[in-house]
Amino acid sequence: MGLLGDAWDYIVAYVIDLVHPYQYVVACCLLIPVIWFLFEAISFAYHATFG
């Protein structure tokens, strides 16, 4: 990728290093809206299918 790819790798590594102590907190914060969205989508599909 050249210069941009190297910079991106550095930024990603820095961010991972920064959040590493809080990885579980970050993971939970990211997962909660995803799980909620999936639950809403499944609920909507269920009601749309079965009334």
C-alpha positions in Angstrom: 0.0 0.0 0.0 3.0 2.3 0.4 3.1 5.2 2.8 -0.7 5.3 3.5 -0.7 1.6 4.3 2.2 1.9 6.7 0.6 4.9 8.4 -2.7 2.9 8.7 -0.9 -0.1 10.2 0.8 2.2 12.7 -2.5 4.0 13.6 -4.4 0.6 14.1 -1.5 -0.8 16.2 -1.6 2.4 18.3 -5.3 2.3 18.8 -5.2 -1.4 19.8 -2.4 -0.7 22.2 -4.4 2.2 23.7 -7.7 0.2 24.2 -6.0 -3.0 25.2 -6.5 -2.6 29.0 -10.2 -1.8 28.3 -10.8 -4.3 25.4 -13.7 -6.0 27.2 -15.4 -2.6 27.9 -14.9 -1.6 24.3 -16.1 -5.0 23.0 -19.2 -4.7 25.2 -19.9 -1.1 24.1 -19.6 -2.3 20.4 -21.6 -5.5 20.9 -24.6 -4.1 22.8 -26.0 -2.0 19.9 -25.2 -4.8 17.4 -27.1 -7.4 19.6 -30.0 -4.9 20.1 -30.2 -4.3 16.4 -30.2 -8.0 15.6 -32.9 -8.6 18.3 -35.0 -5.8 16.8 -34.6 -7.2 13.3 -35.5 -10.7 14.3 -38.5 -9.4 16.3 -39.7 -7.4 13.3 -39.2 -10.4 10.9 -41.1 -12.6 13.3 -44.1 -10.2 13.6 -44.0 -9.6 9.8 -44.1 -13.3 9.1 -46.5 -14.6 11.8 -48.5 -11.4 12.6 
